[in-house]
Amino acid sequence: MTKRETIDQIIARNKSARAEFLAEFDEDALGAYLRQLKSIDSPLRREVIADTPTEHHHASLPWPSH
C-alpha cells in the first residue's frame, strides 16, 4: 500500500484527520496508526460514538520527529 493509500484509509476512519498533517509521518507510523484505527473500528464502536456526540474518541498517533 502506498503512503497516499494509507492516508486515505486513515481519513476514511478518522474524519478529523487531515492529509497535510498525516503526510508528516513516515509510512511505519502511519501503518501503525491505521492498524490501531482498524482494531477499534467495529459496528458496536460506531453505535456508541453516534450516541455520544460530545465525546471524542481518537487513537493516538505519535508526533513527527524533525
Beta strands, then each sheet from edge to edge (+ up, - down):
end
